[in-house]
Amino acid sequence: MLWNRARRSDNVNDTRKGKDARKTTGQILGASVAVATLAGTGLYSTMSTTPDDAPTRSDTPLQSAARVAEDPQLMFIQSVLGDTEDTWKQLFAQTGRHYPDPTLTLFSESVTSACGFANSASGPFYCPTNRQVYLDLAFFRIMAQQFSVIGDFAQAYIIAHEIGHHVQLELGLSEPFETAMTDNLPVIGDGGLEVRAELQADCLAGVWAHHAQKRHDWLEPGDVDAALHAAAQFGDDYLQQSRNATIRPETFSHGTSAQRVNWFKSGFVAGRINACDTFAAQDR
């Protein structure tokens, strides 16, 4: 994946241990919004403005390469997030809507979000309360070591899935699920509303990938297969089976491996939001 072809986002809030907690736009964030709880070090909430060495879009190719060498993971996250912004702004504008950029907060070990406390084991998540995505980059190492999921595009799929939840919220696409949650109705299980919401986020990740590829022609051989492999590895049935547990469809929350693969492919092939109506679909 030639991710350097994408515009880098200014909406990454880097609060990882050993880093200056910063939002690269230079805007000051309240400590209550992005306070990271770091093991053994208490609360890390020092917020600063843009550092003097922050990358700018006027960098020469050599300067850009040097900055990627400094922190390639951060640059990768900024590039993927920036391209999701460009894609969804364009698609929202086609329907007369404005796409509000979400913030992606990088943390290490643990974080206190507006949706509560989380740690590395929680995995990436989207918090609708403050419209932020939270990601511990250690999750990508776990993907590689425990699930043999490797490759930049597989990681980009994970980010795009979380951004898909943001798109759902802004467009009201997952309203049946949100309403059921508000009314304390059951949502889990095979065919349940939570599964349908998660499969829709997979499909929306595919829609993003479709348009990103058209703009950048950045996918390399094996990239799509890597993303599909990631989708399959995180199917509810596969995860339960890999733990030598009985497959229990009544506990599903994200869908089966086949469902996740199929819905990502549906979005990727169609490139249209209306191809992602998992709530109306009879055959998920």
Backbone torsions as a table, in degrees:
resi	resn	phi	psi	omega
1	MET	NA	121.2	-177.3
2	LEU	-89.7	69.0	-170.4
3	TRP	-69.4	-16.3	178.3
4	ASN	-66.7	-10.0	178.7
5	ARG	-77.0	-12.5	-175.9
6	ALA	-89.5	156.7	173.0
7	ARG	-73.5	138.2	178.7
8	ARG	-86.7	135.2	-178.2
9	SER	-76.9	149.8	172.9
10	ASP	-93.3	3.3	-170.5
11	ASN	-105.8	32.1	174.3
12	VAL	-102.1	122.7	179.6
13	ASN	-103.6	105.1	-172.4
14	ASP	-94.6	106.0	-179.6
15	THR	-116.2	22.5	-177.2
16	ARG	-64.1	151.2	178.9
17	LYS	-58.5	132.0	-179.8
18	GLY	87.2	-0.4	178.3
19	LYS	-110.2	158.6	166.2
20	ASP	-72.5	124.6	174.5
21	ALA	-67.6	120.8	-173.8
22	ARG	-150.8	152.1	170.1
23	LYS	-114.7	120.5	-165.0
24	THR	-69.7	-6.1	173.2
25	THR	-75.4	-16.1	-177.6
26	GLY	90.8	0.1	179.1
27	GLN	-79.3	140.8	179.7
28	ILE	-81.4	132.0	178.0
29	LEU	-106.0	142.0	174.9
30	GLY	-65.8	142.3	-177.1
31	ALA	-61.0	-27.6	-179.0
32	SER	-71.2	-16.3	-178.5
33	VAL	-83.5	-41.8	-174.2
34	ALA	-138.4	62.4	177.8
35	VAL	-96.4	124.8	178.9
36	ALA	-100.2	131.7	176.3
37	THR	-92.0	110.3	-175.8
38	LEU	-103.3	130.5	-176.2
39	ALA	-56.9	124.9	174.9
40	GLY	80.2	-3.4	-176.9
41	THR	-123.1	3.6	-179.6
42	GLY	75.6	-154.0	-176.6
43	LEU	-90.6	128.9	-178.5
44	TYR	-109.1	103.8	-171.7
45	SER	-134.9	18.6	179.5
46	THR	-70.4	120.1	-179.4
47	MET	-109.2	137.6	179.7
48	SER	-133.7	166.5	177.9
49	THR	-84.2	-176.9	-176.1
50	THR	-56.4	127.3	177.6
51	PRO	-68.4	157.0	-177.5
52	ASP	-60.9	-28.0	-176.6
53	ASP	-96.8	16.8	179.3
54	ALA	-62.7	140.6	-178.5
55	PRO	-67.3	144.7	176.2
56	THR	-122.6	163.6	-178.2
57	ARG	-75.8	-5.5	179.3
58	SER	-94.3	6.1	178.7
59	ASP	-57.1	144.2	170.6
60	THR	-75.8	162.3	178.2
61	PRO	-54.6	-38.8	-180.0
62	LEU	-67.0	-40.7	178.8
63	GLN	-65.0	-42.1	179.3
64	SER	-60.9	-43.5	179.9
65	ALA	-62.7	-39.0	179.5
66	ALA	-64.7	-39.7	-178.5
67	ARG	-70.3	-36.8	175.7
68	VAL	-62.3	-37.9	178.6
69	ALA	-64.3	-31.0	-179.5
70	GLU	-67.6	-46.0	-178.5
71	ASP	-151.6	78.0	-176.1
72	PRO	-63.8	-31.6	-180.0
73	GLN	-65.1	-43.9	179.3
74	LEU	-63.6	-44.8	-179.6
75	MET	-62.8	-37.3	177.5
76	PHE	-62.8	-47.5	179.6
77	ILE	-60.8	-44.8	178.9
78	GLN	-60.7	-39.5	-178.0
79	SER	-69.1	-44.6	179.1
80	VAL	-65.5	-45.6	179.6
81	LEU	-62.2	-42.7	179.5
82	GLY	-59.6	-37.7	-179.4
83	ASP	-74.2	-32.9	173.8
84	THR	-63.4	-38.2	177.5
85	GLU	-61.0	-46.9	-178.3
86	ASP	-63.7	-40.4	-179.9
87	THR	-66.0	-51.1	-173.8
88	TRP	-74.0	-29.5	173.2
89	LYS	-60.8	-42.8	-179.8
90	GLN	-66.2	-45.4	-178.0
91	LEU	-70.1	-37.2	176.1
92	PHE	-64.7	-42.7	-178.2
93	ALA	-61.4	-31.2	179.4
94	GLN	-64.1	-21.5	177.9
95	THR	-108.8	13.6	177.6
96	GLY	76.7	20.3	-178.6
97	ARG	-110.3	158.8	175.2
98	HIS	-102.9	132.9	177.2
99	TYR	-94.0	113.0	177.5
100	PRO	-82.9	121.9	-177.7
101	ASP	-63.1	129.3	171.4
102	PRO	-82.2	162.5	173.1
103	THR	-97.5	141.3	173.1
104	LEU	-110.1	117.3	-179.4
105	THR	-99.6	120.5	173.4
106	LEU	-89.3	133.7	177.7
107	PHE	-138.5	167.6	174.9
108	SER	-129.2	132.4	175.0
109	GLU	77.3	-56.6	-179.1
110	SER	-160.3	163.1	-178.5
111	VAL	-155.1	147.5	171.5
112	THR	-105.1	109.3	-178.5
113	SER	-102.6	174.8	176.2
114	ALA	-67.3	-14.2	177.3
115	CYS	-101.1	7.4	177.8
116	GLY	115.7	-175.5	-177.5
117	PHE	-79.5	142.9	175.3
118	ALA	-144.5	155.6	174.5
119	ASN	-127.8	-175.8	-175.3
120	SER	-58.7	-33.6	-178.2
121	ALA	-68.7	-17.1	-179.6
122	SER	-68.6	-24.4	-176.2
123	GLY	77.5	172.8	178.4
124	PRO	-62.1	147.1	178.0
125	PHE	-153.5	158.6	176.3
126	TYR	-110.0	130.5	178.3
127	CYS	-104.8	109.9	-179.0
128	PRO	-69.3	-20.3	-178.0
129	THR	-62.0	-44.3	179.0
130	ASN	-117.7	9.8	175.8
131	ARG	55.6	50.2	178.3
132	GLN	-125.7	145.1	170.3
133	VAL	-97.1	137.8	179.3
134	TYR	-119.0	134.7	-175.1
135	LEU	-146.4	126.5	168.4
136	ASP	-100.4	120.1	-176.4
137	LEU	-62.8	-14.5	175.1
138	ALA	-61.4	-24.0	179.2
139	PHE	-60.8	-36.0	179.1
140	PHE	-67.2	-33.1	175.7
141	ARG	-68.0	-38.9	177.1
142	ILE	-63.7	-41.6	177.2
143	MET	-54.4	-44.5	-176.9
144	ALA	-73.3	-44.2	-172.5
145	GLN	-77.8	-40.3	-174.5
146	GLN	-97.9	-25.7	-174.6
147	PHE	-121.1	1.6	-179.6
148	SER	55.2	33.2	176.5
149	VAL	-98.8	110.1	-177.2
150	ILE	-130.5	163.4	176.6
151	GLY	110.6	143.8	-178.2
152	ASP	-61.5	-39.4	-175.9
153	PHE	-71.2	-30.7	174.0
154	ALA	-63.6	-40.6	177.2
155	GLN	-68.3	-39.1	178.7
156	ALA	-62.7	-36.8	176.6
157	TYR	-59.6	-41.5	179.6
158	ILE	-61.2	-45.8	179.0
159	ILE	-64.1	-44.9	-177.9
160	ALA	-63.8	-32.5	175.7
161	HIS	-62.0	-45.1	179.1
162	GLU	-66.2	-38.7	175.6
163	ILE	-64.1	-31.1	176.0
164	GLY	-57.9	-35.4	176.8
165	HIS	-65.7	-35.6	176.9
166	HIS	-64.9	-43.3	178.3
167	VAL	-61.8	-43.6	176.9
168	GLN	-54.0	-48.4	-176.1
169	LEU	-63.7	-44.4	-176.3
170	GLU	-68.8	-34.1	-177.8
171	LEU	-96.2	-5.4	-178.6
172	GLY	70.9	24.2	-175.5
173	LEU	-70.9	-29.8	-177.3
174	SER	-104.0	29.3	-176.6
175	GLU	-56.7	-40.0	178.0
176	PRO	-57.3	-40.6	178.4
177	PHE	-68.2	-45.8	-178.8
178	GLU	-61.6	-41.4	-179.8
179	THR	-64.8	-42.8	179.3
180	ALA	-63.2	-39.0	177.6
181	MET	-63.6	-43.7	179.3
182	THR	-61.5	-37.3	-177.9
183	ASP	-88.4	7.0	179.6
184	ASN	56.7	39.9	177.7
185	LEU	-93.5	155.7	178.7
186	PRO	-62.4	137.0	-179.2
187	VAL	-130.1	-15.6	-175.2
188	ILE	-86.9	170.0	178.2
189	GLY	107.2	156.4	179.0
190	ASP	-57.3	124.6	-177.1
191	GLY	84.2	-2.0	-179.2
192	GLY	-74.7	171.1	-175.0
193	LEU	-67.7	-32.7	178.7
194	GLU	-67.9	-42.6	176.4
195	VAL	-59.3	-43.6	-178.8
196	ARG	-64.7	-37.0	178.0
197	ALA	-66.8	-40.3	179.8
198	GLU	-69.6	-39.7	177.6
199	LEU	-65.9	-33.9	176.3
200	GLN	-64.9	-39.9	177.1
201	ALA	-63.6	-35.8	174.5
202	ASP	-62.0	-44.8	180.0
203	CYS	-63.1	-41.9	179.1
204	LEU	-66.2	-32.9	173.4
205	ALA	-62.3	-37.5	176.0
206	GLY	-66.2	-38.2	176.7
207	VAL	-60.5	-45.3	177.3
208	TRP	-59.3	-46.7	-177.4
209	ALA	-60.8	-37.4	177.9
210	HIS	-58.1	-51.2	-175.9
211	HIS	-73.8	-34.7	177.6
212	ALA	-63.1	-41.3	179.5
213	GLN	-66.0	-37.9	178.3
214	LYS	-63.8	-37.2	-178.9
215	ARG	-75.1	-43.3	-168.1
216	HIS	-108.0	-20.7	-172.1
217	ASP	47.7	53.9	-169.5
218	TRP	-106.3	-4.4	-179.6
219	LEU	-80.4	140.1	179.7
220	GLU	-111.7	164.8	179.8
221	PRO	-52.9	130.7	179.3
222	GLY	93.9	-13.7	-176.4
223	ASP	-64.1	-48.7	-179.0
224	VAL	-63.7	-41.9	177.6
225	ASP	-59.8	-36.6	179.1
226	ALA	-65.7	-40.7	178.5
227	ALA	-67.0	-41.6	178.5
228	LEU	-65.3	-36.1	176.7
229	HIS	-63.6	-40.2	177.7
230	ALA	-63.1	-44.6	179.2
231	ALA	-59.7	-41.4	-179.0
232	ALA	-68.5	-40.8	-177.3
233	GLN	-64.3	-26.7	-177.0
234	PHE	-104.7	21.5	170.5
235	GLY	-72.5	146.4	-177.6
236	ASP	-58.9	-42.5	-177.8
237	ASP	-66.0	-40.8	-179.7
238	TYR	-66.2	-43.4	-178.7
239	LEU	-63.2	-41.0	178.6
240	GLN	-67.4	-42.2	179.6
241	GLN	-64.9	-36.9	-178.8
242	SER	-67.9	-20.5	176.1
243	ARG	-92.8	12.5	-177.8
244	ASN	57.1	32.8	179.2
245	ALA	-103.3	158.1	175.5
246	THR	-68.2	134.3	177.7
247	ILE	-71.0	122.7	-176.3
248	ARG	-121.9	92.6	-178.5
249	PRO	-56.8	-28.0	-178.8
250	GLU	-68.0	-12.1	179.7
251	THR	-104.3	-0.5	-175.9
252	PHE	-60.5	142.5	178.0
253	SER	-128.3	-20.1	-176.2
254	HIS	-123.2	-11.5	-178.9
255	GLY	102.9	163.6	179.7
256	THR	-74.7	167.4	177.4
257	SER	-57.6	-45.0	-178.9
258	ALA	-63.1	-41.5	179.5
259	GLN	-63.8	-43.6	-178.2
260	ARG	-65.4	-42.8	177.1
261	VAL	-62.2	-46.5	-175.7
262	ASN	-64.6	-38.6	-177.8
263	TRP	-75.6	-34.9	173.6
264	PHE	-62.5	-44.7	179.0
265	LYS	-61.9	-38.4	179.6
266	SER	-60.4	-45.6	178.2
267	GLY	-66.8	-39.6	-177.9
268	PHE	-66.6	-39.3	-179.0
269	VAL	-74.9	-45.2	-175.0
270	ALA	-78.6	-41.6	-177.3
271	GLY	68.3	22.2	-176.9
272	ARG	-127.8	139.9	178.7
273	ILE	-62.8	-38.5	-176.5
274	ASN	-69.9	-5.2	173.9
275	ALA	-82.6	-1.6	-172.0
276	CYS	-112.2	27.0	-179.4
277	ASP	-83.0	77.1	-179.7
278	THR	-69.2	-20.0	-177.8
279	PHE	-76.1	-25.9	178.9
280	ALA	-93.5	-15.5	-174.5
281	ALA	-68.7	133.3	175.7
282	GLN	-80.0	-45.1	179.2
283	ASP	-102.4	103.4	-176.6
284	ARG	-71.2	NA	NA
